[in-house]
Amino acid sequence: MIVVDILAGGLALAAVAYLVVALLRPERF
């Protein structure tokens, strides 16, 4: 299903973005 693929892709991008921010700005966590 296209909708499921879009949701999964969005979650993956959000997870990657969260990890990048956590690595670049550890003081926020």
C-alpha angles and dihedrals in degrees: 000000000000093000092054091049091051092049092047091048091049092051091048092050091047091051092049092047090049091051092048092050091046091053096044097041109028091159089074092062 
